[in-house]
C-alpha cells in the first residue's frame, strides 16, 4: 500500500492521531546529490473529511547538525587523561614535519567538524588505468593525522551510510589540511497504528534507493532498522518501507534527506491485530499444536504460525483463516478492520 505525502505548515504534534486525521505534513523537496568514487569499496492541501488514512508525516529538522557532531556523555573520571596520555596527544598534534594529511569532515560547508563515528580509508592511486587501488590505511578517529609517503591517494570517509571519496595529492612538505564535506543528513524513524506508537520490537524499516533498475527493483541500503535509530545518509531521495508485524501491514513512501539536517519520519499504519484459537466450543480452551495459515481471497498466503493462541498483525481486509490439527483441517472467512484487536475462534467440528 503506497502512502501519500501531504504538505503542512506546523511541526509534528504530540497527538499524532489528530495530525493523522488531518493528514497534514510537510516535505521539503530536494535535489538528489550523487557522490562518486570508491563507494563500493568503502562500504559494501487537501483534507480528508471521511476519516483517518494511513500515510506518513515528515518533519524536517532545523538547520542544525548538532545531532551528528555532539559527543556522547563521558565518565568524568575517564575524561581526565594521565600525564603520559596528554603528552602523547600533544606530540601527535604537533607532528607536522613529515608528509601526510590532517583529515576532518563536516556534513555541510558551513557545518561544524564531526567528532565521532567517522571511518577513514586511504587507498594508493593505481598506476595503470585498469589497476585496483590498494588500501594502505584505515582509521576510526574523527580527525586523524596520517603520515604518508608523497604520492597520489584516494581518501574515503564514511559516516554511517553516508560517504564520499576524493583524490588527494600528498607532497614532500609538511602535512596538509584536508577537509571533506559529506553533504549528508539523517533520518529518525518511528511508526504509529491509530493514535498509539507501535512497540519498538514489532516494527522494522527498510531504506532503498529511490531509483529503480531495469527490472524495476530498488537497491536495498538498510534493512531491519528499528524505531528511534538515526540513519545517516547522503543527501537525496530515498524509498522507505515500514513493516508492522511480520505480514502485510506495510507503509511505503519516498522521503528526502537534506544535508546537515535530521528529518523525523513518522509512518502511520492501518493494521488489525488478530488472535487465533481452534476450540471445541465457543469461548473454550484453545487446542495446542495447531498449524495456522492466513490467506487472501485469491489464495495468497499472508502469514503462518503454529500454536494455541498465535497473534498476527495484518492489514485490514478479508482473509481465509485455516487451522490444521490432528490431521483435520478447519477454515473460516474473517473481515478485519483498521485498528481492531479481535480474537477469532474456529470450531473444531
N, C-alpha and C positions, 0 to 999 in steps of 0.2 A: 504494500500500500504506500503510495507516494504522497508525502505530506506537502502542504502548501506553505508558502512563506509570505506573510502579510507585513506591511510596514506599520510602525508605531513610533510615537514621539517620546514616550516615557521609558524608563528603565524597567527591568524585570521586577514585578511587585512581589511582596511576600506571599500574598494569596494567589497562588498560581492558578487555582481553579477559576477564579474570577477573570484572570487575564486570558486563560484559555478560552473561556466562553466568549470573551470579547474578540478573540482571535486577532490580537494586535501584536506585531513585532516589528523590529527594525533590523534591516540587514544592510550594511554599507557595502556597496558594490566595489570590488577591487579588480585591478588587472592582475593577471597571472604572471608572476615573475619566474622565469625559467633560469635555473642555475646549472651551468655545465661544468665539466671537469671529470674527476675520477670518483664520482659518487658511488659507482658500482663497487669500487674497491674500498672506499671509505666505510660503506655500510650498505652490507647487502641489506480605495481603502474601504474595503467593503466589510461590513459586519454581517454575521450570520445570525438572524433573529430566531432561528429554529433550534438552537442548542449548541452544545459543545462539540467540537470536532477534533480529532487527533491532529497533531501538527508539530510545530517547532517554534520555540521562542529564542531569538538570538539577541544577546545584549553585548554589543561591542564594548570593550573596556576602555578606560580613559587612556589618553596618550601618555602612558607612563609604563616604563619597563621594570619597575621595582620588583614585581613578581618574579622576574628572571634573574636579577642580579643581587638581591639581598642574601646575605649569608645565613646559613642555618644557625639556630641557637647553639652556643658552645658552653661547655663546662667552664666556669670562671677559673678554676684551678688549672685546667688544661690550656687555657688561653695565655698563661704566663710561661713563656719559654725559659729554658735554662740558659745560662750564660753561653755555653758551648753552642746550643742551637741558634741563639741570637747571633753569635759571631759567624756561624756558618751561613746564615741567611744574608748577613751584611756582605760577606765575602762573595756570595753568589750574585747579589745585586750589583756589586761593583766590578763584576767580570765583564769588561768591555774591550779589553786589549785584543783578544783574538777574533777572528772572523766568525760570523754566525748571525743569528736573528733573535731579537727580543719580540715575542709574539703577544698580541692581545686581540680581543674580539668584542664587538658590540652588536646589538640587534639592529640598530639603525645608525645613520651617520651621526646624529646628534645624541645618541643614547649613551648611557654610562657603560664603563668597561665591565664585562661579565666576570664574576669572581667565583664561579663554581660550575661544575657539571660539564666542563669542556674536555674534549679529547682531540689532541693534535696528532696528525700523521704526516711525516715528511718523506717524500719519495725523491730519489735521484732521477733527473730527467734523462730519458734514454737517448743514446747517441744515434741509433738507427731509427728510421721512420716507423718501422713496424715492431720495434722492441717494446717490452713491457717495463714500465717504471718499477724500480726496486725500492721497497720500504726500508728506510735507513734509521728511522727514529719514531717512537711513539711516546707521547707524554699526556698525562691526565691532569696536569696543573693548569689553572686558569690563564696564567701569564708566564709561560716558561721562557727562559733564556737558554738558547741551544747553540753550542759551538759546532760549526760545520766547516768542512773544507770548502774553499772557494769553488764555485760552480753553479749550475742551474738545478733548481729543485721545484717540485710541485708540493705545495703545502695545503693540506686539508684540515679544516676544523669542523667538528660535529658538536651540536648542542641538541641532545635528544635526537629527533628525526630530521632536524634542520641541519644543513651542512653547506659548505662552499669550498671550492678548490681554486687555488691561484698559483701561477708560476712566479717564483721569486729567484732573482739572481743574487748570489752571495759573493761579495767582493773580498779582496785580501785585506781590507781595512778593518776598523772596529765594527762591533755588532751594529746592525741596522735595526731600526724600529719598524715592525710590520704590523699594521692594524687591519683586521678583517671585519667587514660589515656583512653580517649574516642575512639581513633583510628577512628576519624570522619573527614569528609571533606564537601565540599559544591558544589552545582550546581547553576549557574545563567543561566536562560533560556530566549532565545529570539527566534523570528520566522521571516522569510522573505518570500515574494512572489515576484518572479522575482528579481529585484535589490532593492526593497523597503522593509524596515522593516514593518512588519504588525502592524497596530494600536493596542495599548495595550488592548483595550476593546473588540477586535474581535478575540482574540486567547486565548485558555486555555491549560494548560498542566496537564497531569496525570502521576504520578510516581507509578510504580508497582515493586514488587519483580521480579527478573529475572526468578526464578524457578517457574514452574507450578505445580499444584496439580494433583491428579489422574484424574480429569475431564478436564485437560488442561487449567485451569484458573489460573491467577496470582492474588496474593493478592494486592489490592489497598492500597497504602501508603498515597498518597496525591492526592486530586482532586481539579480542578478549580484553579490551581496555575497560576498566571499572569506573563507576561514577566518582567524581571528585579528583580524578587524575588529571594533571596538566599535561597535555600532549604538545610538544614543541615541534613546529613545522615551518618549512619555508613559506613565506607569504604567497598566497594564491588561493585557488578554489579547490575544495575537496568535497567528497561524497561521503556522508556519514550514514551508517546503518545501526540502529539501536534495536536490540532483541530483548524483550521481556519474557522471562521463562526460557524454555528450550524448544518452543514450537513455532507458531506463525504470527505471534504478536510482535510485529515489527513496524518501525517508522524509519523512513529514509528521506534524506534531503541533501541538497548541495549547500555548503556554507563557505564563507570567505574567511581567510586568516589574514590579518593586517599586521604588517611589520611593527614590532615594538609594543603590540597590544595583546592583552589576554581577553579572549572572547568567551563569554559564558553561553553554552549551548544547553537548552532545556528541551528534551524530546518528550512529547505528550503522547502516551499510548492509549489506544482503545483496546481493552482486554477484558476477558472474563476469567474468573478462577473457578474451576470445577473439581470437586472431589468425587471419585467414582467408588461405587460399592455394589458388589454382587451379593444379594441377600435371598433368603428363602421366604421371608415375609417382609412387608413394608415396615421400615424402621428397625429391622432386625440386625443382628451382628453380621458384619461383612465377612465373606468367605476368604480365607487366606489363599496364597499361591495362585491368584487369578491373573491371567495374562490379558492386558487391555490394549485396544487399538482405537484411535480416534481418526476418522477419515472424513473427507468432504463428500457431498452427494455424488461427485464424479468419481469417487474411489481413491482420491489422492490421500495417502496416509500423512496425517499431521503430526502425530506423536504416538509412542508406545511406552508401556510400563508394565511392571509386574508387582503385585502386592494386594493387600486387602483394601486399603484406602489411599490410593495414589491421588495426588493433586496436580492438575495441569493448568497452565496459563495459556489461553488461546485467544485468537482474535474473535470478535463477535460473529455469529453466523450459525448455520445449521450443520450438524455433524451426525454421522453414524457411529455410535459407540458400540464396540463389540467386546464381549467378555468371554474368555475361554477358561473352563475349569473342569478338571476330571474328564477331559476328552469331549465335553459338551460345549457347544457354542450358543451364546445368548446375545441378542442385539437390541438396540433401541435408538431411535432418532431423537435428537435433542436440539433445541434452539437456545442459543446463549446470547445475552445482551451485554452491551458495554457496561463496565464497572459492576458486573454482577458476580456475587460469590454464592455458589449453589452446590448442593450435594445431589448427585444423580444416582438413583438406585435402579438396578436391573434385577428383576425377579428371576431366580433360577427355577424355572418351571417348564 
